[in-house]
Structure formats: C-alpha cells, structure tokens
Amino acid sequence: MGEAARTQQLRGAASRERAQAERARSQHLASVQREYNLAQQQYADVTSRLATASLAEDVARNRDSEQ
C-alpha cells in the first residue's frame, strides 16, 4: 500500500471515529436532557403538592380559630 493510500485510510478511520464520538455525545446529551426535564417536572409536582398542603393547613387552622 502506498503512502498516499495509507494516509487516506487513516483519515477515513479518523473521520469515522469522530462521527461515532459525535453520535455518542448526541445520545448522551439527549439522555441528560430527558433526565433534566423529568427532574423539572418532579420538582414542579412536589412544589404544587406543598402549596396545596400548605393551603389546606391554613384553611384548617383558620377554621379551628373561628370555632
């Protein structure tokens, strides 16, 4: 195999490795984004439940103080 052919072969291999690494990074980023979105939704749910519980507690406290 000539020097030019070997150089071309190495460039092709390097290009394939870069493409594979880019796909892996993209998949990892998508996974991290899904986890982040799930964590945001869980936080919003917990915050909402806390607000609802706090409101219910205030209503109960006010009801008890009126009696």
C-alpha positions in Angstrom: 0.0 0.0 0.0 1.4 3.4 -1.0 1.9 6.3 1.3 -1.0 8.3 -0.2 -3.4 5.3 0.2 -2.3 4.8 3.8 -2.8 8.4 4.6 -6.2 8.4 3.0 -7.1 5.2 5.0 -6.0 6.9 8.3 -8.0 10.0 7.5 -11.1 7.9 6.8 -10.7 6.0 10.1 -10.3 9.2 12.0 -13.4 10.7 10.3 -15.4 7.6 11.2 -14.2 7.8 14.8 -15.1 11.5 15.0 -18.6 10.7 13.6 -19.0 7.9 16.1 -17.9 10.1 19.0 -20.4 12.8 17.9 -23.2 10.3 17.8 -22.3 9.1 21.3 -22.2 12.7 22.6 -25.6 13.4 21.0 -27.1 10.4 22.6 -25.6 11.3 26.0 -26.9 14.9 25.7 -30.4 13.6 24.8 -30.3 11.3 27.9 -29.2 14.2 30.1 -31.9 16.4 28.7 -34.6 13.8 29.4 -33.3 13.4 33.0 -33.3 17.2 33.5 -36.8 17.5 32.1 -38.0 14.7 34.4 -36.4 16.3 37.4 -38.0 19.7 36.5 -41.4 18.0 36.3 -40.9 16.2 39.6 -39.9 19.5 41.2 -42.9 21.2 39.9 -45.2 18.4 41.2 -43.6 18.5 44.6 -43.9 22.3 44.8 -47.5 22.1 43.8 -48.3 19.5 46.4 -46.5 21.5 49.0 -48.5 24.6 48.1 -51.8 22.6 48.2 -50.9 21.1 51.6 -49.9 24.5 53.0 -53.2 26.0 51.8 -55.2 23.1 53.4 -53.3 23.6 56.6 -54.1 27.3 56.6 -57.8 26.7 56.0 -57.9 24.1 58.8 -56.1 26.5 61.2 -58.5 29.3 60.3 -61.5 27.0 60.7 -60.2 25.9 64.2 -59.6 29.5 65.3 -63.1 30.5 64.3 -64.7 27.9 66.5 
